[in-house]
Amino acid sequence: MRVTDPSPDVGKALRRLEGQVCWNISAGGAAGSSFSMALGDRFPRKRELQNPQASEEYRHFEGEYTLLVWCSWRLDGPDDSLVQ
């Protein structure tokens, strides 16, 4: 399930994640202000990831669930945005 809007389905989707073990977190670098979490069972990938920054386990397996959090932000001053 892909959740992009706040709706009653968001709560339903998040409840499916309750009790799932998080076994990988990817954040930082080119990802900027986003992060992803691999949760639940591990499933062999059809193709191994080539990213040397990913753990050996994550290069070979994907999660039963993946939670991607993408955050937008900006720096505001008293009257306007500090970054134009």
C-alpha positions as CSV (number, residue, x, y, z in Angstrom):
1,M,0.0,0.0,0.0
2,R,1.4,3.4,-0.9
3,V,0.2,6.2,1.4
4,T,0.7,9.8,0.3
5,D,-2.3,11.6,1.8
6,P,-3.6,11.8,5.3
7,S,-6.7,9.7,5.4
8,P,-8.4,6.9,7.5
9,D,-6.3,4.4,5.4
10,V,-3.1,5.9,6.9
11,G,-3.9,4.6,10.4
12,K,-4.9,1.2,8.9
13,A,-1.6,1.0,7.0
14,L,0.5,2.0,10.0
15,R,-1.3,-0.5,12.2
16,R,0.0,-3.2,9.9
17,L,3.5,-2.1,10.9
18,E,3.0,-2.5,14.6
19,G,5.1,-5.2,16.1
20,Q,7.2,-5.6,12.9
21,V,11.0,-5.8,13.4
22,C,12.9,-3.0,11.8
23,W,16.1,-4.5,10.4
24,N,17.4,-1.7,8.2
25,I,17.3,2.1,8.1
26,S,18.6,4.1,5.1
27,A,19.1,7.8,5.6
28,G,21.4,10.7,4.9
29,G,23.6,11.3,1.9
30,A,21.8,12.0,-1.3
31,A,18.5,11.1,0.4
32,G,18.5,14.5,2.0
33,S,15.6,14.9,4.4
34,S,14.1,11.4,3.7
35,F,14.7,8.0,5.2
36,S,13.4,4.5,4.7
37,M,13.0,1.5,7.0
38,A,12.8,-2.1,6.1
39,L,10.4,-4.0,8.3
40,G,9.1,-7.5,8.8
41,D,10.3,-10.6,7.0
42,R,13.2,-10.5,4.6
43,F,12.7,-11.5,1.0
44,P,15.5,-12.2,-1.5
45,R,15.9,-9.5,-4.1
46,K,15.6,-10.4,-7.7
47,R,18.7,-8.4,-8.3
48,E,21.3,-7.5,-5.7
49,L,21.7,-3.8,-4.9
50,Q,25.0,-2.3,-6.1
51,N,25.1,0.5,-3.5
52,P,28.3,-0.1,-1.5
53,Q,26.9,2.1,1.3
54,A,24.0,-0.4,1.9
55,S,24.6,-3.2,4.3
56,E,25.4,-6.7,2.9
57,E,22.0,-7.9,4.2
58,Y,20.1,-5.1,2.6
59,R,21.9,-5.5,-0.7
60,H,20.6,-9.1,-0.9
61,F,17.1,-8.8,0.8
62,E,14.2,-6.4,0.9
63,G,11.6,-6.0,3.6
64,E,8.1,-7.3,3.8
65,Y,7.2,-3.7,4.4
66,T,9.1,-0.5,3.5
67,L,8.3,2.8,5.2
68,L,9.5,5.8,3.3
69,V,9.3,9.1,5.0
70,W,9.9,12.2,2.8
71,C,10.0,15.5,4.6
72,S,9.9,19.0,3.1
73,W,11.4,21.8,5.1
74,R,12.8,25.3,4.8
75,L,14.4,27.9,7.1
76,D,12.2,30.8,7.9
77,G,13.2,34.2,9.3
78,P,10.9,36.7,11.0
79,D,9.6,38.0,7.7
80,D,10.5,35.6,4.9
81,S,12.2,32.4,4.0
82,L,16.0,32.5,4.6
83,V,16.7,30.3,1.5
84,Q,15.4,31.5,-1.8
